[in-house]
Amino acid sequence: MKIEAVKVRRIYMQVADQISELIGNGSLKSGQRLPSERDLAERFNVSRPSIREAMIALEVGGLVEVRSGSGIYVKPHKEVSQHAPLKDNNLNPAEILEARLRSNATPLTLHPQRLFPSDPGSREIARRIYLEIKQLPIISPHGHTDPGWFARNQPFANATELIVTPDHYVLRMLYSQGIALEDLGIPGRHSDRPVASPRSAWRQFARHYHYFRGTPSRLWLDHVFQHLFGMAEVLNSSNADNYFDHINDQLQCPAFLPRALFQKFNIEVLATTESPLDSLQHHKTIQQSDWPGRVITTFRPDPVVDPEYEGFSDNIVALGKITGEDTSHYSGYLAALRARRAYFIQHGATASDHGHPTPATADLSQANAGALYAKVINGKATAAEAELFRAQMLTEMAAMSLEDGLVMQIHPGSHRNHNADLFREFGRDKGADIPVATHYADQLKPLLTKFGNRSELSIILFTLDETNYSRELAPLAGHYPCLKLGPPWWFHDSPEGMRRYRQQVTETAGFYNTVGFNDDTRAFLSIPARHDVARRMDCTFLAELVADHRMPEAEAVEVAIDLSYRLPKQAYKL
């Protein structure tokens, strides 16, 4: 006797069957939006997960479609008729998973107390402090945005070119997962690989957005998507086109022009960074306009002071041409540098920036410096001699800062362009720079011996080597009048990086030997988000001092205001 097992039709399939029948008999018409998940659960007297699974079955069966951010709709009847009746075994596991991801789009929400302490008492203190500084203007004294945006004030091209391709944090994460830069819309110099269109590149970004979970990039990007563009769901492959089209539509509106966003972001001043060979035409255009926004330049002499910088010898020749100085000898070279610094100051610069591999400094005689210069411009210097020349130039730049007043920033400790193949194909700033161990006390000694006690000199030190915070940097800044500590930088511009910085620096250097926050970014839209994260983390640190009865709350509020606004203005002479 043959007996077949009794099959129990699963609840979600019973729901799906009824909805399928309603579609088939015309009760639910083509293009009609289905009731909400909650409403359907009440009508069918089942759980919401059962309704969700039923929707997945209907979608996989070709009867409905999920429109991200809008709802679930009956597909056109001509499409519905092509599909077989629903059966449990028609559901492919991969299709179910993909459909579940689409139907379970994660709401995009930023908790108002994010990054505050988990302890309720400390969290409330942090919240109170934060409310005192939340609306302060943004001081952005160091960054890499394009001044041409504000000079031309034309609409940004598209979401990809604004959010993905200029952001090396985004590029390095996606490249680390095997995604080619060409697939992100970045052309290679020699590659025959097709370059993705902006939409295709955005889809790649969206498809892999989950890689950014737990990173500061995710905090910044979600802030941009929700606060600036009003998106309601976390970016994913299903809503990628909706995101792309919505952002692009917004970017064409007058409220999203560069100057309008500058005002919307409450930016008081924004510094860009330019080569000493730059004409600064965009800054001239801004200065000559009637726009009140303050965008200033920063003098970045690396192309003409680093013998290992690509095109160094040609850059020295160009430096001579644009200044009218004879750069074939050392004294003419120094005169040319002074001339360019003066030119940058005329166009708003208050600071210089030096991205050397190490913080090494030297104090050579003029004769020895001149002989070394002759070697480097003729391409005959060894790697050690190139390093010695860079070291000498930091000391020369400090001397020039005493003359002209430019604040001096030193950003050492990055092995630039570590991926040689990537550098050859795509150039700089594609996410291939790696932090290295850095030593300050010994390497800064020649410069500090010469100028360290001059309070009119202002040098801001940065590091990618966190082991130096308490061992060398805080003691140095806590002693020498010319030194201040820059904020957590680059790989440490993150909630935990900011926490580690305050914990290791404050007891030795205090707050007032630091300079507040700077965003150091090419990603213009992320500037408010980055400053908000920094402000929240400072409030968290201060709240814990208050909770431990180490600082009165009134003083904590004053420090928070100083860190967010007053200190960067003072440190950068703004």
Secondary structure, DSSP 8 states (H G I E B T S, - for coil): ----------HHHHHHHHHHHHHHTTSS-TT-B---HHHHHHHHTS-HHHHHHHHHHHHHTTSEEEETTTEEEE--HHHHTTS----GGG--HHHHHHHHHHHT--B----TTTTS-SSHHHHHHHHHHHHHHTTS-EEE-S----HHHHHH------HIIIIITT-HHHHHHHHHTT--GGGGT---SS--S----HHHHHHHHHHTGGGGTTSHHHHHHHHIIIIIT---B---TTTHHHHHHHHHHHHTSGGGSHHHHHHHTTEEEEE--B-TT---HHHHHHHHSS----EE--B--HHHH-TTSTTHHHHHHHHHHHHT--TTSHHHHHHHHHHHHHHHHHTT--EEEE--SS-------HHHHHHHHHHHHTT---HHHHHHHHHHHHHHHHHHHHHH--EEEE---EETT-SHHHHHHH-S-SS--EE-----TTTTHHHHHHHTT-TT--EEE--S-TTHIIIIIHHHHTT-TTEEE----GGG-SHHHHHHHHHHHHHHH-STTB-------S-GGGHHHHHHHHHHHHHHHHHHHHHTTSS-HHHHHHHHHIIIIIHHHHHTT-
